[in-house]
């Protein structure tokens, strides 16, 4: 089922984070738009709500972005999103990628929008990592 979710608090952000776990994101599809204070991310997320796991294209918009920092991954590659976490004061959004890459987004306020696009397709492979604690 195509989704559109707005998150303005920690509880809703956790729902978005759960939906985006194991997403495949090309690093070239992460765009910081300083003039509009947004971070825009597109990729394909794993949707386990079907009998057989599916992949679904998505667009994530992070609003009120003050700064974006990345480390530990190749500039022109892709990453598998392991986790999306909020800092203690909800002013930082951390995206943790397989292989050790991190993206830290400093935000003035918590405002996210996740929307699905196109039709889902059968996932060819499933991630084999263990869930982090």
N, C-alpha and C positions, 0 to 999 in steps of 0.2 A: 504494500500500500504506500503510495506517495505521501510524504510527510512535509509539513511546514511547521516548524516549532520556533517560537520566540522565547528566549531565556533572559530574564532580568533579575534572577536570584539564584542562589547556590543550588537549590533543589532542581530547578529547571535546567541549569547548566550541567548537573550530573546526568540528567536524561540525555542531553545532547552528547556528552562525553561517552556514555554507554553506546549510543547509536553509531558513533564514529570510531569506536575501537576496531582495530584491524582494517581501517581504511587504507587504500592505496592512493598515495598522493605524489604526483610528479612535482619536484621542487620548483619547476618552471610554472606551476599552476598555483603558486603562493604569491600573492601580490599585495604589497603594502602601498596604500594610496594616501600619502600624507595630507594632501589638500582636503580630502573628505574625511580624514582621520579614521580610515577603515583598513582592515585586513580582509582580503577575499581569498578563499581557498576552495578549489574544486578538486574532485577526485571520485573514487568509487568506494562506497562503504559496503560492508558485509551485512546482509540482512538475514538473520536466522529465524525470522518469524514465519517463514514458509516451511512446508514439509521438507524441501530440499533447499539448502542455503543459496541465496541469490546475491548478486552484486547490483548496486543501485548508484547511479551517478548523483552527486550532490553538489551543492554550493553552500559554503559557510561564510557568513559575513560577521565580522567582529567590529563593533562600533566603538567610538570614543578612544581610539588607539593613540597612545602617546609615543610609544617606541617599540621597535621589533628587533630582537637579537637572536641570532642563530649560531649554533656551533656543532661540530662533529659529524657533518654529512657533506657529501659531494654536491657541488653547486648545480650540476646538470643531470643528476640522477633522479631517483624516486625513493620514496620511503614508505614504510608501513607504520601507521600510527598505532603505537601500543597503548598510549594513555593520554588523556587530556585532563589536566588538574588545575585547580585554582590555588593561588598562594594564600597565605593565612589571612590577609586582609581583603581578599577578592580584587586586588589591584593588579595581579599578574595572572596570566593564563599561560600555563606550560603545556606544550605539545611534545611528548616523548616518542621518539621513533626507534624502530628496531635498528640495531647496529650502533646505538649510542648517540644519535643525533637529537638535539633539543632545540626547540623554538620557544622563546620567552616573549610574550606580548604584554607590554605594560598598558593598562587601561585606566581611564578616569572613572568609569562606571561599568558595571557588568551589563552588556547588551549584546546578545548573539541572535543570529537568525540562521536556521538550518532549513534548506529546502531541497527536496528531491526533484530530479529532472529525468526525462526520458523513461523508457520501460526497463524494468529490471531484467537481468539475464542470469542463467544458472552459473553459480560459482564453479570455476574449473578446479580450484584447489582451496584448501582451508588452512589457516595458520596452525602451526604446531607448537607455538610457544606456550609456556606455563603462565598463568595469570600472576601478575605481581601483587604483592601485599602492601 
